């Protein structure tokens, strides 16, 4: 059984130091590094299936972005934003001694990838964006902020797992066992034995300061970043996604790195890449 190594790296925010945990799969001396970064309320464990498949070709590194999972929380939640996450990833790459990387990012992880890949002398040589682009929907951002800031708790794991399943139906069809893993990865018990979500509720703080004007400015900056990317880019879209519209996906194929678009049927936001057919799409792009 292939097993990952659990490690941490110390990072810096304007409010002080914090620890970012990560899972490392494959040969630790392999110079070919694939970094996989999850969505806003998910964790490194999302990539277990894909990492097992790709760790023969890569050293696969899957961080828990700060504030989630095994990582520590920021002292000031206003820094739960993409620039801080990009800074943390640069620190991680220094720890890995990775001069170049391939990058897979789901949703928020894709925005971090856009930020890193857009920089001059970026180490990113291939980029996979999973159901995310530079277009932002203010209503969707406000809804996400409300959702992630709710302090929900459950008496039993079964109740909590059912909740995770209900709010994640757009992930598409999964077996009961897969749904159980998707839930177990993002749940923990508090000191009272209640089942709660694994992250800092302070993640909601930046969302609550979003305005239509700030959203327009952020979107303009994201498009500028996207247009600065020069590495080969694959854009995966859930056919039923309401976060990445087909119009935005087509625009991403026509400008900047001119991403190759693959749509996955029967899935919304966002494909989980737990299944062999989805993993094969990424493997082909990364290794061809």
N, C-alpha and C positions, 0 to 999 in steps of 0.2 A: 504494500500500500504506500503510495507516494504521499509524504506528509510535508507540510510547510514548516519553516522556522519562524517563530514569533520574535520580533525585535522591536526596538524603539530608537528614535533619534530625537535629540533636543533641538527645538526650534525657538525662534524669537519673534515676539510681536511688540508693538509699542508699549504694551502693558506689562511685559516681562517674558520669562521663559515658559515653555510648555513642552510636553512630550507628545510625539506623534508615533503611534504604533503602526507596524506593518507586517504583513506576511510575505515571506520570501520562499519561492518554490524553485527547484532545479539546482543546477551546479552553481555554487556561489562564486566560482571563478569565471563563469561564462561571460564574455564581454558583450554578448547580445542581450540587452535588457528590455523587457516589456513592462511598462507601468500601467496598471489598470486602476481607474479611480471611479468610485461609485457616485450615486445620486445624493440629493440633499438629506434624505433621512435614512439612507442605507449604509452598508458597511463593506469592508474588505472581503468578507465571507461570500459576498454575491458572486465572486469570480472563481470559486473553488473548482467548479467543473471545467471552466475554460483554462484555468491555470494547470490543472492536471494534464490536459490535452496538449498544452503548448510548452510545458516546462522541459520537454526533451530538446526543444529548439532554443528556448530562451531561459534566462533567469527572470522569472515572473515576480514582480513586486506589486503588492496590493495594500496600499495604506488605508487606515481609518483616518479620514480627514479630521482635523482637530475638532473637538466637541462631540465626537461620535465614538461608539464602540469602545475599544480599549484605549483610545487616546485620551489625554487630559483635556480639560476645558480652559478656554481663554478667561483671563481675569476680567477683561472688558469685552462684553459680547458685541459691541459695535464693530469689532474687527472680524466677525464672521462674514467675510466677504472675499471675493475672488482674488484681489491683490495679495491678501494675507496667505491664502491657500497656495498661490503661485510661489510666493517666497518660501513657504514650507517645503514645497516640492523641490526647489533649487537646493535647499539644505539636504533633503533626502538624496538627491542625485550625487551630491558631494560625498555623502556617507557611503554610497554605493560605488564611488569612483567610476561612475558611468559618464563617459565623454559624449556618447550618443545613446538615444533611446527610441523605441517605438512606443506610442501612446494610445491607450484605449480609454475613452471617457464616456460614461453614461450621464446624460443630463448635466448636473453641476460639474461632474468630472470632465465632461466635454468642454464646458466653459473654461475650466482651469487649463485644459489642453490648448484651447484657442489662445488663451493669455500667454502660455509658455511658448507655443510654436510661433507666435507672432514676433517674438523678440529677436533683435539682431544677434547673430551668432547662437541661435537657439540650438539645443542639443537634439530636438525632436526631428527624426528623419522620416517617420511615417506616422500618420495621425488617423485614428478612427473616432468619429463622433457618433455616439449612439443617441439618436432622437433629440438632438439639440442644435440650435443655430443662434445667430446673433439677434433675431427678432424677439422682442419681449412684449408680453401682454400684461398691462398694469393690473387688470382684474384678476388674471391668473396669479400674479405675484402676491396680491393682497390675500387671495384665497389660500395660497401656500403658507403665508405668514400666520393666518388665523389657525390653520390646521396644525402646523408644527408647534405652535405655542400652547396648545390645549393640554393640560395636565391629566391625561386619562390614566386610569388604573383599573386593574381587574383582579378578582379573587383567585381565579384559576388560570393556568396556562391555556386551557382549551378556549376560554372566553377571549383571552387576549389574542390568541392565534386566529380566531374567527374574525375579530376586528381587523387585524392586519390583512387577512384575506379579502375582506369586503372593501377596504380602501385601496386594494392593489389589483382589482379585477382587470384593469387596463393592461396589466402585464401579459394577459393572454392565457390560453389553456395550460394548466399544470396539473400533475397528479396530486393526490392528497399528501403523499410523502414530500413532494416538492414544496407544496404550500406550507407544510409544517416546518421545513427548513427555512423558507423565506421568512416565516414568523420568528422562529427560534433565534435567528441571526440578529434580530433587532429588538429583542425583548430581554429584560432582566428583572430580578426581584429586588425590591427595596428593603429597607431595614424592618419593615412591618410584614414582609412576605407577600406584598402586593406585586402583581406583574405590571411593569411600566415600560415605556420605550427607552431605548439605550442612550439617548442623546441629551445634551444640555438644552433645556427649553429656551435659553437665551439666544438660540439660533434665530428665533423669530424677531429679535430686536431690529436688525437692519431692514427687514421687510416692512416693519411698521412705520418706517420713515420714508417709504417710497411714495412719490408723487408722480402724476403724469409727466411733469417737466423733467424730473430726475430720471424717469424711465426712458424718455426720449434721448436724453444725454447719454445714458448708459448704452442704449441700443446703437447710437451713432458711434460710440467708442468701440463697441463689439464688432461692428461692421468694418471699422478701420483696422482693427486687429485681425479679423478674418482675411481682409484683403492683403494684409502683409505676409500671410503664410505662403511659403514656397514649397513645402514638402508635399509628396503625394498624400492625398486625403480621401478617405472613404466615409461617406455619410450614410448611416443606416437609419431608416425611418419606419416606425410602426405605421402600417397602412391606415390605421384608425386614430393616429395621434392627433390630439387637439393642441399640443404644445408646439410641435414642429409642423407647420402647415406645408402642404405640397407646394404652394407658391414660394415660400421661403426656401424649401429644399431645392426647387428648380433654380432660384436665384443663386444659391450657393454653388450650383453646378456650372453657372455661367460667369462667375467672377472669382477673384482671389485665386485660391489653389484649384478652382474648378473641380470640386469634389465629385467623385464617382458616387452615384446614388443607387442604393439598394433598398427596396421596400419589402417589408416582411408582412405577409397577409395575416389577418386574424389577430393582430396585436395593436394596442394603442401605445400609451406612454408608460413604461418604456420596455422594449425587449429585454429579457433577463439574461440571454446567452447561457442558459442552463442546458439547452438542448443541442444535440450534435449537428443538426442542420444549420442552426444559427452560428455555432462556433466555426463550422466549415467555411462560412462566408468570410469571417475575419481571418482565419488561418490562410486562406487562399490569397487574400490581399497582402497580408504581412510577409508571407514567405515567397511569393512569386517574384 
